[in-house]
Amino acid sequence: MRIRIFVLIALLGAGSFTACRQLSEPGGGSSVERAFEQRDRDVQVQGEGVVTRILTDDTKGSPHQRFIVRLASGRTVLIQHNIELAPRVAELKEGDTVAFFGEYIWNDQGGLVHWTHHDPAGRHVAGWVKHNGRTFQ
């Protein structure tokens, strides 16, 4: 019985690494746009845009640096960057261009991207934010 429970826990743990799928768009389209249109969640997306608003840090639980990025399509997305696991995106200002790779979660305001950092447990694909030639991960 204990062996079965251990195997089940091991399988569930392995599944957590693969549960987030990569959403790619042929021809250079926006994976964020596609995820929004499909009301998707738990998909890895990559994008780039201009910072339109810097929000206060979310300090409930693990602290997150938060900012809104406007994509080339005009759609906006909230970036929630965990600053307990990754360095804060330094000297970020409205009007700056950032690139990002992380996990998308749909909402009617454009969605949010989190997991823009490494996973210390090694179970989740590493994300990042790029700004002024530096990668924050």
N, CA, C and O atoms as a MOPAC input file, in Angstrom:
PM7 MOZYME 1SCF
protein

 N      0.83000 1    -1.19100 1     0.00000 1
 C      0.00000 1     0.00000 1     0.00000 1
 C      0.88200 1     1.26500 1     0.00000 1
 O      0.63300 1     2.19900 1    -0.76300 1
 N      1.90000 1     1.28500 1     0.85200 1
 C      2.79000 1     2.45400 1     0.92000 1
 C      3.52800 1     2.66500 1    -0.39400 1
 O      3.75300 1     3.80300 1    -0.80700 1
 N      3.90300 1     1.58000 1    -1.04800 1
 C      4.60000 1     1.68600 1    -2.32700 1
 C      3.67400 1     2.30600 1    -3.36300 1
 O      4.10500 1     3.15000 1    -4.14900 1
 N      2.40600 1     1.89900 1    -3.37700 1
 C      1.44400 1     2.47200 1    -4.32700 1
 C      1.28200 1     3.97600 1    -4.09100 1
 O      1.23500 1     4.74700 1    -5.05000 1
 N      1.19700 1     4.39200 1    -2.85200 1
 C      1.05800 1     5.81400 1    -2.53600 1
 C      2.30300 1     6.56600 1    -2.99300 1
 O      2.20100 1     7.64800 1    -3.57100 1
 N      3.48300 1     5.99200 1    -2.73400 1
 C      4.72600 1     6.63100 1    -3.15500 1
 C      4.77300 1     6.78000 1    -4.67400 1
 O      5.14500 1     7.83800 1    -5.18200 1
 N      4.39700 1     5.72500 1    -5.40300 1
 C      4.40000 1     5.76800 1    -6.86100 1
 C      3.41000 1     6.82200 1    -7.35700 1
 O      3.71700 1     7.57300 1    -8.28200 1
 N      2.23300 1     6.88000 1    -6.75100 1
 C      1.23600 1     7.87000 1    -7.13900 1
 C      1.75600 1     9.28700 1    -6.91600 1
 O      1.59800 1    10.15100 1    -7.77900 1
 N      2.37500 1     9.52900 1    -5.76300 1
 C      2.93600 1    10.84600 1    -5.47900 1
 C      4.04400 1    11.17600 1    -6.47800 1
 O      4.12500 1    12.30800 1    -6.95500 1
 N      4.88800 1    10.21300 1    -6.79500 1
 C      5.96500 1    10.43700 1    -7.75900 1
 C      5.40600 1    10.76900 1    -9.13900 1
 O      5.91100 1    11.66300 1    -9.81800 1
 N      4.36700 1    10.05100 1    -9.55200 1
 C      3.75600 1    10.32600 1   -10.85100 1
 C      3.09400 1    11.69100 1   -10.88900 1
 O      3.19900 1    12.39800 1   -11.89100 1
 N      2.41600 1    12.07400 1    -9.81900 1
 C      1.79300 1    13.39000 1    -9.76200 1
 C      2.84700 1    14.48400 1    -9.80100 1
 O      2.65800 1    15.50500 1   -10.46300 1
 N      3.94400 1    14.28200 1    -9.10500 1
 C      5.03300 1    15.26300 1    -9.11300 1
 C      5.63300 1    15.40100 1   -10.49300 1
 O      5.92700 1    16.51500 1   -10.92600 1
 N      5.82300 1    14.29200 1   -11.19600 1
 C      6.36200 1    14.35200 1   -12.54900 1
 C      5.38100 1    15.03100 1   -13.48400 1
 O      5.78700 1    15.75400 1   -14.39400 1
 N      4.10700 1    14.80900 1   -13.27100 1
 C      3.09100 1    15.44300 1   -14.10300 1
 C      3.04400 1    16.93700 1   -13.91900 1
 O      2.66600 1    17.65800 1   -14.84200 1
 N      3.42100 1    17.42900 1   -12.74100 1
 C      3.36900 1    18.87300 1   -12.52900 1
 C      4.37500 1    19.59900 1   -13.40700 1
 O      4.16500 1    20.76100 1   -13.75200 1
 N      5.46000 1    18.93700 1   -13.77300 1
 C      6.44400 1    19.56400 1   -14.64800 1
 C      5.91200 1    19.68900 1   -16.06900 1
 O      6.18900 1    20.67300 1   -16.75500 1
 N      5.15600 1    18.70400 1   -16.50700 1
 C      4.69000 1    18.70400 1   -17.88700 1
 C      3.30000 1    19.29100 1   -18.04000 1
 O      2.81200 1    19.41100 1   -19.16400 1
 N      2.64200 1    19.66200 1   -16.94400 1
 C      1.26900 1    20.15100 1   -17.02600 1
 C      1.18100 1    21.47500 1   -17.78400 1
 O      0.14800 1    21.77300 1   -18.38400 1
 N      2.22000 1    22.24800 1   -17.76600 1
 C      2.21800 1    23.52100 1   -18.47500 1
 C      2.73900 1    23.28500 1   -19.88400 1
 O      3.88900 1    22.88400 1   -20.06100 1
 N      1.91100 1    23.52700 1   -20.87800 1
 C      2.32100 1    23.26900 1   -22.24700 1
 C      2.79300 1    24.54400 1   -22.92800 1
 O      2.41500 1    25.65100 1   -22.54600 1
 N      3.61000 1    24.36600 1   -23.92200 1
 C      4.14100 1    25.48500 1   -24.70300 1
 C      3.14900 1    25.83500 1   -25.79300 1
 O      2.67900 1    24.95700 1   -26.51500 1
 N      2.83400 1    27.09700 1   -25.91400 1
 C      1.94100 1    27.56100 1   -26.96100 1
 C      2.77300 1    28.32200 1   -27.96600 1
 O      3.28600 1    29.40100 1   -27.67000 1
 N      2.90600 1    27.76500 1   -29.14700 1
 C      3.71000 1    28.44600 1   -30.16400 1
 C      2.81100 1    28.83700 1   -31.32300 1
 O      1.78600 1    28.20900 1   -31.58800 1
 N      3.21700 1    29.86400 1   -31.98600 1
 C      2.43300 1    30.40300 1   -33.09900 1
 C      3.33900 1    30.45700 1   -34.31900 1
 O      4.35700 1    31.14800 1   -34.28700 1
 N      2.99900 1    29.74900 1   -35.39900 1
 C      3.84800 1    29.79000 1   -36.58900 1
 C      3.87500 1    31.18200 1   -37.21100 1
 O      2.91400 1    31.94400 1   -37.10300 1
 N      4.97000 1    31.49300 1   -37.85100 1
 C      5.07900 1    32.75600 1   -38.58000 1
 C      5.29100 1    33.96300 1   -37.70100 1
 O      5.06700 1    35.08900 1   -38.14600 1
 N      5.71900 1    33.76700 1   -36.45800 1
 C      6.05300 1    34.89200 1   -35.59400 1
 C      4.85800 1    35.55300 1   -34.92900 1
 O      5.00100 1    36.63700 1   -34.36300 1
 N      3.67400 1    34.93000 1   -34.98100 1
 C      2.50800 1    35.49900 1   -34.32000 1
 C      2.66900 1    35.49000 1   -32.81400 1
 O      3.62000 1    34.91700 1   -32.28100 1
 N      1.73500 1    36.12600 1   -32.13600 1
 C      1.83300 1    36.25200 1   -30.69200 1
 C      1.16100 1    35.08800 1   -29.98200 1
 O     -0.04100 1    34.87100 1   -30.13200 1
 N      1.92600 1    34.35600 1   -29.22200 1
 C      1.34600 1    33.26800 1   -28.44100 1
 C      0.44300 1    33.81900 1   -27.33900 1
 O     -0.48800 1    33.13700 1   -26.91300 1
 N      0.70100 1    35.03600 1   -26.87300 1
 C     -0.16900 1    35.66200 1   -25.87400 1
 C     -1.53200 1    35.94200 1   -26.49400 1
 O     -2.56000 1    35.68900 1   -25.86500 1
 N     -1.55200 1    36.45700 1   -27.71000 1
 C     -2.81300 1    36.72800 1   -28.40900 1
 C     -3.63700 1    35.44600 1   -28.54900 1
 O     -4.83700 1    35.42800 1   -28.27400 1
 N     -2.98400 1    34.40500 1   -28.97100 1
 C     -3.67500 1    33.12500 1   -29.15900 1
 C     -4.21300 1    32.60000 1   -27.83200 1
 O     -5.34600 1    32.12500 1   -27.76500 1
 N     -3.41200 1    32.68300 1   -26.78900 1
 C     -3.84900 1    32.22000 1   -25.46600 1
 C     -5.04800 1    33.03400 1   -24.98400 1
 O     -5.98000 1    32.48100 1   -24.40000 1
 N     -5.02500 1    34.34700 1   -25.22600 1
 C     -6.14700 1    35.19000 1   -24.82300 1
 C     -7.40800 1    34.78200 1   -25.57700 1
 O     -8.46200 1    34.58900 1   -24.97000 1
 N     -7.30300 1    34.65100 1   -26.88000 1
 C     -8.46600 1    34.30300 1   -27.69800 1
 C     -9.06400 1    32.96100 1   -27.30200 1
 O    -10.27800 1    32.77500 1   -27.38400 1
 N     -8.22500 1    32.02800 1   -26.87400 1
 C     -8.68900 1    30.70200 1   -26.49300 1
 C     -9.04900 1    30.61100 1   -25.00100 1
 O     -9.42400 1    29.55000 1   -24.50100 1
 N     -8.92400 1    31.76000 1   -24.30000 1
 C     -9.17200 1    31.78200 1   -22.85700 1
 C     -8.37200 1    30.68200 1   -22.16000 1
 O     -8.88700 1    29.93800 1   -21.32700 1
 N     -7.12100 1    30.61000 1   -22.52500 1
 C     -6.24400 1    29.54200 1   -22.07400 1
 C     -5.60800 1    29.84800 1   -20.73000 1
 O     -5.62600 1    30.98600 1   -20.26200 1
 N     -5.05700 1    28.83300 1   -20.12800 1
 C     -4.30300 1    28.99300 1   -18.88700 1
 C     -3.25900 1    27.88900 1   -18.80800 1
 O     -3.37700 1    26.84300 1   -19.44600 1
 N     -2.24100 1    28.15500 1   -18.00900 1
 C     -1.16600 1    27.17800 1   -17.81500 1
 C     -0.45900 1    26.82400 1   -19.11600 1
 O     -0.13000 1    25.66200 1   -19.35900 1
 N     -0.22800 1    27.83500 1   -19.95100 1
 C      0.53600 1    27.63900 1   -21.17200 1
 C      1.73100 1    28.58200 1   -21.15100 1
 O      1.63300 1    29.72100 1   -20.69300 1
 N      2.85000 1    28.09600 1   -21.65000 1
 C      4.04900 1    28.93000 1   -21.73900 1
 C      3.91600 1    29.84100 1   -22.94600 1
 O      3.64100 1    29.38300 1   -24.05500 1
 N      4.11200 1    31.12500 1   -22.72300 1
 C      4.03800 1    32.10900 1   -23.80100 1
 C      5.30400 1    32.96300 1   -23.78100 1
 O      5.99400 1    33.07800 1   -22.76900 1
 N      5.57200 1    33.54400 1   -24.92000 1
 C      6.68800 1    34.46400 1   -25.05000 1
 C      6.17800 1    35.70000 1   -25.76200 1
 O      5.39300 1    35.60000 1   -26.70500 1
 N      6.61700 1    36.85400 1   -25.31900 1
 C      6.16000 1    38.07800 1   -25.94600 1
 C      7.09500 1    39.23000 1   -25.68900 1
 O      8.11400 1    39.10600 1   -25.00800 1
 N      6.71300 1    40.35700 1   -26.25900 1
 C      7.48300 1    41.58100 1   -26.10300 1
 C      6.51600 1    42.75000 1   -26.21000 1
 O      5.54400 1    42.70400 1   -26.96400 1
 N      6.79500 1    43.79000 1   -25.45200 1
 C      5.94700 1    44.96100 1   -25.52200 1
 C      6.52500 1    46.11700 1   -24.73000 1
 O      7.65000 1    46.06700 1   -24.23200 1
 N      5.71600 1    47.16000 1   -24.63100 1
 C      6.12300 1    48.38300 1   -23.95100 1
 C      5.42900 1    48.45900 1   -22.60200 1
 O      4.22400 1    48.22700 1   -22.50100 1
 N      6.18600 1    48.78100 1   -21.57600 1
 C      5.62700 1    48.93000 1   -20.23400 1
 C      4.74800 1    50.17800 1   -20.21100 1
 O      5.21600 1    51.28600 1   -20.47300 1
 N      3.46300 1    49.98200 1   -19.89300 1
 C      2.53800 1    51.12000 1   -19.85700 1
 C      2.22400 1    51.55000 1   -18.43900 1
 O      1.78300 1    52.67700 1   -18.21400 1
 N      2.44400 1    50.67200 1   -17.49000 1
 C      2.14500 1    51.02300 1   -16.10100 1
 C      2.94500 1    50.13300 1   -15.15800 1
 O      3.03500 1    48.92000 1   -15.34800 1
 N      3.51900 1    50.75600 1   -14.14700 1
 C      4.21500 1    50.01300 1   -13.09900 1
 C      3.33200 1    50.05000 1   -11.86500 1
 O      2.97700 1    51.11900 1   -11.36900 1
 N      2.98700 1    48.87700 1   -11.38200 1
 C      2.10700 1    48.74500 1   -10.22500 1
 C      2.93800 1    48.53900 1    -8.96400 1
 O      4.13200 1    48.24700 1    -9.03700 1
 N      2.30400 1    48.69100 1    -7.81900 1
 C      2.99100 1    48.38600 1    -6.56700 1
 C      3.24400 1    46.88500 1    -6.50100 1
 O      2.52900 1    46.09500 1    -7.11500 1
 N      4.26100 1    46.50900 1    -5.75400 1
 C      4.55400 1    45.08800 1    -5.57300 1
 C      3.39700 1    44.40300 1    -4.86600 1
 O      2.76100 1    44.98100 1    -3.98400 1
 N      3.13500 1    43.17000 1    -5.26100 1
 C      2.17700 1    42.32500 1    -4.55800 1
 C      2.96900 1    41.65300 1    -3.44200 1
 O      3.89300 1    40.88500 1    -3.71200 1
 N      2.61900 1    41.93200 1    -2.21200 1
 C      3.38700 1    41.41300 1    -1.07600 1
 C      2.64300 1    40.31000 1    -0.31800 1
 O      3.09500 1    39.87500 1     0.74100 1
 N      1.51500 1    39.85900 1    -0.84900 1
 C      0.80300 1    38.73200 1    -0.23100 1
 C      1.49400 1    37.45000 1    -0.65700 1
 O      1.59900 1    37.17200 1    -1.85100 1
 N      1.96300 1    36.67500 1     0.29100 1
 C      2.73000 1    35.47700 1    -0.04800 1
 C      4.10000 1    35.87800 1    -0.54800 1
 O      4.71900 1    36.79000 1    -0.00100 1
 N      4.57800 1    35.21100 1    -1.57800 1
 C      5.86400 1    35.57100 1    -2.17800 1
 C      5.71600 1    36.92500 1    -2.87000 1
 O      4.74100 1    37.14300 1    -3.58900 1
 N      6.66300 1    37.83300 1    -2.66500 1
 C      6.53800 1    39.16600 1    -3.27700 1
 C      6.74600 1    39.11000 1    -4.78800 1
 O      7.62100 1    38.40400 1    -5.28800 1
 N      5.91900 1    39.87000 1    -5.49700 1
 C      5.99000 1    39.93400 1    -6.95300 1
 C      6.05000 1    41.38700 1    -7.42000 1
 O      5.27400 1    42.23100 1    -6.97100 1
 N      6.97600 1    41.65800 1    -8.32100 1
 C      7.01900 1    42.93200 1    -9.03300 1
 C      5.95000 1    42.84400 1   -10.12300 1
 O      5.86900 1    41.84600 1   -10.83900 1
 N      5.13200 1    43.89200 1   -10.24700 1
 C      4.01900 1    43.83800 1   -11.19400 1
 C      4.05800 1    45.03400 1   -12.14300 1
 O      4.27500 1    46.17200 1   -11.72500 1
 N      3.84700 1    44.75600 1   -13.41100 1
 C      3.77700 1    45.82900 1   -14.39600 1
 C      2.94900 1    45.36600 1   -15.59100 1
 O      2.82900 1    44.17000 1   -15.85800 1
 N      2.38800 1    46.32800 1   -16.29300 1
 C      1.53700 1    46.03900 1   -17.44600 1
 C      2.31000 1    46.34300 1   -18.71400 1
 O      2.97300 1    47.37500 1   -18.82700 1
 N      2.21400 1    45.42600 1   -19.66700 1
 C      2.91600 1    45.54400 1   -20.94700 1
 C      1.88000 1    45.58700 1   -22.07100 1
 O      0.95700 1    44.77300 1   -22.11100 1
 N      2.04600 1    46.54000 1   -22.97400 1
 C      1.19200 1    46.61200 1   -24.16700 1
 C      1.91600 1    45.93000 1   -25.31400 1
 O      3.03800 1    46.29900 1   -25.66100 1
 N      1.26600 1    44.93500 1   -25.89800 1
 C      1.83100 1    44.19100 1   -27.01300 1
 C      1.64100 1    44.98500 1   -28.31200 1
 O      0.91100 1    45.97600 1   -28.33500 1
 N      2.28600 1    44.55600 1   -29.37000 1
 C      2.17300 1    45.24000 1   -30.66700 1
 C      0.72100 1    45.28300 1   -31.15000 1
 O      0.33600 1    46.20800 1   -31.86500 1
 N     -0.07700 1    44.30200 1   -30.77000 1
 C     -1.49100 1    44.24200 1   -31.17800 1
 C     -2.34200 1    45.27900 1   -30.45500 1
 O     -3.47100 1    45.55300 1   -30.86200 1
 N     -1.80300 1    45.85300 1   -29.38600 1
 C     -2.57000 1    46.77900 1   -28.55800 1
 C     -3.10700 1    46.13700 1   -27.29000 1
 O     -3.49300 1    46.83900 1   -26.35500 1
 N     -3.13600 1    44.81200 1   -27.24900 1
 C     -3.58900 1    44.10400 1   -26.05200 1
 C     -2.57700 1    44.30700 1   -24.92700 1
 O     -1.37600 1    44.41600 1   -25.17000 1
 N     -3.07500 1    44.35600 1   -23.70200 1
 C     -2.17700 1    44.47900 1   -22.55200 1
 C     -2.17600 1    43.18000 1   -21.76100 1
 O     -3.14200 1    42.41700 1   -21.78800 1
 N     -1.08500 1    42.94500 1   -21.06300 1
 C     -0.93300 1    41.76600 1   -20.22000 1
 C     -0.20000 1    42.19000 1   -18.94500 1
 O      0.72300 1    43.00300 1   -18.98400 1
 N     -0.62400 1    41.63000 1   -17.83200 1
 C      0.02200 1    41.88800 1   -16.54800 1
 C      1.16900 1    40.89900 1   -16.35600 1
 O      0.98400 1    39.68900 1   -16.48900 1
 N      2.34100 1    41.41900 1   -16.04600 1
 C      3.49000 1    40.57100 1   -15.73100 1
 C      3.63000 1    40.54900 1   -14.21100 1
 O      3.69500 1    41.60200 1   -13.57600 1
 N      3.67600 1    39.36700 1   -13.63600 1
 C      3.88500 1    39.17900 1   -12.19600 1
 C      5.19000 1    38.42400 1   -12.02500 1
 O      5.24300 1    37.20900 1   -12.21300 1
 N      6.24100 1    39.14700 1   -11.66900 1
 C      7.61000 1    38.62900 1   -11.61400 1
 C      8.00300 1    38.39800 1   -10.15100 1
 O      8.11100 1    39.34500 1    -9.37200 1
 N      8.21200 1    37.14800 1    -9.79400 1
 C      8.51800 1    36.76600 1    -8.41600 1
 C      9.91000 1    37.27100 1    -8.02000 1
 O     10.92000 1    36.80000 1    -8.54300 1
 N      9.95400 1    38.23200 1    -7.09400 1
 C     11.23500 1    38.82500 1    -6.68700 1
 C     11.81000 1    38.15300 1    -5.44700 1
 O     12.79700 1    38.61900 1    -4.87800 1
 N     11.18900 1    37.06100 1    -5.03900 1
 C     11.79500 1    36.22500 1    -3.99900 1
 C     12.70600 1    35.18600 1    -4.65800 1
 O     13.69400 1    34.74800 1    -4.06900 1
 N     12.35700 1    34.80100 1    -5.89200 1
 C     13.12300 1    33.78000 1    -6.60400 1
 C     13.99600 1    34.33800 1    -7.72300 1
 O     14.87500 1    33.64000 1    -8.22800 1
 N     13.76400 1    35.56700 1    -8.10700 1
 C     14.53100 1    36.19000 1    -9.19100 1
 C     14.79700 1    37.64200 1    -8.82400 1
 O     14.05200 1    38.22500 1    -8.03600 1
 N     15.84800 1    38.23400 1    -9.38400 1
 C     16.09500 1    39.65000 1    -9.10400 1
 C     14.99100 1    40.52900 1    -9.69400 1
 O     14.40200 1    40.21200 1   -10.72700 1
 N     14.73500 1    41.62300 1    -9.01600 1
 C     13.80500 1    42.63300 1    -9.51300 1
 C     14.31600 1    43.15200 1   -10.86400 1
 O     15.52200 1    43.30700 1   -11.05700 1
 N     13.40000 1    43.41600 1   -11.78800 1
 C     13.78000 1    44.00600 1   -13.06900 1
 C     14.23800 1    45.43200 1   -12.76300 1
 O     13.43900 1    46.30200 1   -12.41600 1
 N     15.52900 1    45.64200 1   -12.90100 1
 C     16.15200 1    46.88300 1   -12.44700 1
 C     15.80400 1    48.06300 1   -13.34600 1
 O     15.71800 1    47.93000 1   -14.56700 1
 N     15.60600 1    49.21300 1   -12.72400 1
 C     15.43000 1    50.49300 1   -13.40800 1
 C     14.31800 1    50.45700 1   -14.45600 1
 O     14.41200 1    51.11700 1   -15.49100 1
 N     13.28300 1    49.69500 1   -14.18700 1
 C     12.16100 1    49.59300 1   -15.11400 1
 C     11.31700 1    50.85800 1   -15.05700 1
 O     10.96800 1    51.34100 1   -13.98000 1
 N     10.99100 1    51.39000 1   -16.24500 1
 C     10.19200 1    52.61800 1   -16.31900 1
 C      9.09500 1    52.44200 1   -17.36500 1
 O      9.21000 1    51.62300 1   -18.27700 1
 N      8.03300 1    53.22400 1   -17.21500 1
 C      7.00600 1    53.26500 1   -18.24300 1
 C      7.64500 1    53.72800 1   -19.53900 1
 O      8.46200 1    54.64900 1   -19.54900 1
 N      7.26400 1    53.08000 1   -20.63300 1
 C      7.84300 1    53.38300 1   -21.94000 1
 C      8.97500 1    52.45000 1   -22.32600 1
 O      9.36300 1    52.40900 1   -23.49300 1
 N      9.51200 1    51.70100 1   -21.37500 1
 C     10.58300 1    50.74700 1   -21.66900 1
 C     10.02100 1    49.52800 1   -22.39800 1
 O      8.86900 1    49.14500 1   -22.19700 1
 N     10.84900 1    48.93300 1   -23.23800 1
 C     10.48800 1    47.68800 1   -23.91000 1
 C     11.02300 1    46.51800 1   -23.09800 1
 O     12.16600 1    46.53700 1   -22.64000 1
 N     10.18600 1    45.50000 1   -22.92300 1
 C     10.59900 1    44.27400 1   -22.24400 1
 C     10.16100 1    43.07900 1   -23.08600 1
 O      9.16000 1    43.13400 1   -23.80000 1
 N     10.92600 1    42.01300 1   -22.98700 1
 C     10.54600 1    40.71900 1   -23.53600 1
 C     10.31100 1    39.80500 1   -22.33700 1
 O     10.88900 1    40.01100 1   -21.27100 1
 N      9.46400 1    38.80100 1   -22.51500 1
 C      9.15600 1    37.92000 1   -21.39700 1
 C      8.83500 1    36.51600 1   -21.88000 1
 O      8.42200 1    36.31000 1   -23.02100 1
 N      9.03300 1    35.56000 1   -20.99000 1
 C      8.68800 1    34.16000 1   -21.21600 1
 C      8.18300 1    33.63700 1   -19.89200 1
 O      8.90100 1    33.67500 1   -18.89200 1
 N      6.95800 1    33.14900 1   -19.87300 1
 C      6.39300 1    32.64300 1   -18.62800 1
 C      5.07300 1    31.94200 1   -18.87000 1
 O      4.69800 1    31.65700 1   -20.00700 1
 N      4.38500 1    31.67200 1   -17.79000 1
 C      3.12700 1    30.93700 1   -17.85500 1
 C      1.94900 1    31.90600 1   -17.88000 1
 O      1.84000 1    32.79300 1   -17.03300 1
 N      1.07500 1    31.72400 1   -18.85600 1
 C     -0.07200 1    32.60600 1   -19.07000 1
 C     -1.31500 1    32.06700 1   -18.37400 1
 O     -1.57000 1    30.86300 1   -18.35300 1
 N     -2.08000 1    32.99800 1   -17.80300 1
 C     -3.39200 1    32.69100 1   -17.23800 1
 C     -4.36700 1    33.72700 1   -17.78200 1
 O     -4.16000 1    34.92900 1   -17.61500 1
 N     -5.42200 1    33.26400 1   -18.42900 1
 C     -6.40500 1    34.14900 1   -19.04400 1
 C     -7.22200 1    34.90200 1   -18.00300 1
 O     -7.55300 1    34.35600 1   -16.95000 1
 N     -7.54600 1    36.15700 1   -18.30000 1
 C     -8.61800 1    36.90200 1   -17.64500 1
 C     -9.13400 1    37.90200 1   -18.66800 1
 O     -8.46900 1    38.14800 1   -19.67400 1
 N    -10.29600 1    38.47800 1   -18.43300 1
 C    -10.91600 1    39.32900 1   -19.45200 1
 C    -10.19900 1    40.65500 1   -19.66700 1
 O    -10.55700 1    41.40700 1   -20.57300 1
 N     -9.19700 1    40.95100 1   -18.85400 1
 C     -8.43000 1    42.19500 1   -19.02400 1
 C     -7.17200 1    41.98600 1   -19.86000 1
 O     -6.40500 1    42.93000 1   -20.05000 1
 N     -6.94200 1    40.79800 1   -20.35600 1
 C     -5.76900 1    40.52700 1   -21.18300 1
 C     -4.93200 1    39.37900 1   -20.66300 1
 O     -4.09900 1    38.83300 1   -21.38600 1
 N     -5.14900 1    39.01500 1   -19.42300 1
 C     -4.41500 1    37.89800 1   -18.84600 1
 C     -3.19800 1    38.34200 1   -18.06500 1
 O     -2.86000 1    39.52400 1   -18.00300 1
 N     -2.55600 1    37.36000 1   -17.47700 1
 C     -1.32600 1    37.62900 1   -16.73100 1
 C     -0.30100 1    36.57100 1   -17.05900 1
 O     -0.63000 1    35.44900 1   -17.44500 1
 N      0.94500 1    36.95500 1   -16.89600 1
 C      2.06500 1    36.04200 1   -17.09900 1
 C      2.84800 1    35.99600 1   -15.80000 1
 O      3.26900 1    37.02500 1   -15.27300 1
 N      3.03400 1    34.79100 1   -15.29700 1
 C      3.86100 1    34.58800 1   -14.10800 1
 C      4.85200 1    33.47000 1   -14.40900 1
 O      4.97200 1    33.06200 1   -15.56500 1
 N      5.55200 1    32.97000 1   -13.42200 1
 C      6.63600 1    31.99700 1   -13.61200 1
 C      7.68800 1    32.57800 1   -14.56200 1
 O      8.18800 1    31.88200 1   -15.44500 1
 N      8.01600 1    33.84700 1   -14.37400 1
 C      9.07400 1    34.50200 1   -15.16300 1
 C     10.39500 1    34.39800 1   -14.40700 1
 O     11.15500 1    35.36200 1   -14.31600 1
 N     10.64700 1    33.22300 1   -13.87300 1
 C     11.84100 1    32.96900 1   -13.05800 1
 C     12.17700 1    31.49100 1   -13.14000 1
 O     11.43100 1    30.70200 1   -13.72000 1
 N     13.30200 1    31.12900 1   -12.55700 1
 C     13.67600 1    29.71400 1   -12.49100 1
 C     12.84300 1    29.02200 1   -11.41200 1
 O     12.27400 1    29.68300 1   -10.54300 1
 N     12.77500 1    27.72200 1   -11.46800 1
 C     12.11200 1    26.93500 1   -10.43300 1
 C     13.18800 1    26.23600 1    -9.61400 1
 O     13.86200 1    25.34200 1   -10.12500 1
 N     13.36700 1    26.62700 1    -8.34700 1
 C     14.41400 1    25.99800 1    -7.53800 1
 C     14.24500 1    24.49100 1    -7.40600 1
 O     15.22800 1    23.77700 1    -7.20800 1
 N     13.00500 1    23.99200 1    -7.51100 1
 C     12.75700 1    22.55700 1    -7.40500 1
 C     12.97000 1    21.84600 1    -8.74300 1
 O     12.99900 1    20.61600 1    -8.78900 1
 N     13.11600 1    22.59800 1    -9.81800 1
 C     13.37200 1    22.00900 1   -11.11900 1
 C     12.17800 1    21.29500 1   -11.73700 1
 O     12.36000 1    20.45100 1   -12.61400 1
 N     10.96200 1    21.61200 1   -11.30400 1
 C      9.77400 1    20.93500 1   -11.82900 1
 C      9.03000 1    21.75200 1   -12.89100 1
 O      8.15800 1    21.22500 1   -13.58300 1
 N      9.36800 1    23.01700 1   -13.01600 1
 C      8.65500 1    23.89800 1   -13.95200 1
 C      9.67000 1    24.52900 1   -14.88600 1
 O     10.77700 1    24.87100 1   -14.47100 1
 N      9.30000 1    24.68200 1   -16.12700 1
 C     10.19900 1    25.31000 1   -17.09200 1
 C     10.52800 1    26.73000 1   -16.61400 1
 O      9.66400 1    27.44600 1   -16.10800 1
 N     11.77500 1    27.11000 1   -16.78500 1
 C     12.21700 1    28.43000 1   -16.32500 1
 C     11.71500 1    29.52400 1   -17.26100 1
 O     11.76000 1    29.38500 1   -18.48300 1
 N     11.24100 1    30.60400 1   -16.67100 1
 C     10.83400 1    31.77400 1   -17.43300 1
 C     11.84300 1    32.89600 1   -17.23400 1
 O     12.86200 1    32.71200 1   -16.56900 1
 N     11.55400 1    34.06200 1   -17.81400 1
 C     12.46900 1    35.19900 1   -17.70400 1
 C     11.79400 1    36.48400 1   -18.14100 1
 O     10.74700 1    36.47600 1   -18.78900 1
 N     12.42600 1    37.58900 1   -17.76600 1
 C     12.09000 1    38.91800 1   -18.28500 1
 C     13.40100 1    39.51700 1   -18.77100 1
 O     14.41200 1    39.45700 1   -18.07200 1
 N     13.38700 1    40.09800 1   -19.97500 1
 C     14.58300 1    40.74700 1   -20.52500 1
 C     14.31900 1    42.24000 1   -20.63500 1
 O     13.28900 1    42.67500 1   -21.15000 1
 N     15.28800 1    43.01900 1   -20.13200 1
 C     15.15700 1    44.47900 1   -20.12200 1
 C     16.54600 1    45.08500 1   -20.20400 1
 O     17.43500 1    44.71000 1   -19.44000 1
 N     16.73700 1    46.00900 1   -21.11500 1
 C     18.01300 1    46.72700 1   -21.27100 1
 C     19.20700 1    45.77800 1   -21.37400 1
 O     20.24900 1    46.01300 1   -20.76300 1
 N     19.04600 1    44.69800 1   -22.15700 1
 C     20.15400 1    43.77600 1   -22.38900 1
 C     20.41600 1    42.79800 1   -21.25300 1
 O     21.35800 1    42.00900 1   -21.33900 1
 N     19.62600 1    42.82100 1   -20.20900 1
 C     19.81100 1    41.89900 1   -19.08400 1
 C     18.63800 1    40.94500 1   -18.99200 1
 O     17.50600 1    41.29600 1   -19.32500 1
 N     18.92200 1    39.72900 1   -18.53300 1
 C     17.88300 1    38.72100 1   -18.31300 1
 C     17.69500 1    38.55100 1   -16.81700 1
 O     18.65300 1    38.30400 1   -16.08400 1
 N     16.44600 1    38.68400 1   -16.36700 1
 C     16.09400 1    38.53700 1   -14.96400 1
 C     15.32400 1    37.23300 1   -14.82400 1
 O     14.22800 1    37.06800 1   -15.36000 1
 N     15.94700 1    36.29400 1   -14.07100 1
 C     15.41600 1    34.94400 1   -14.03000 1
 C     15.62600 1    34.34700 1   -12.65800 1
 O     15.24300 1    33.20200 1   -12.41700 1

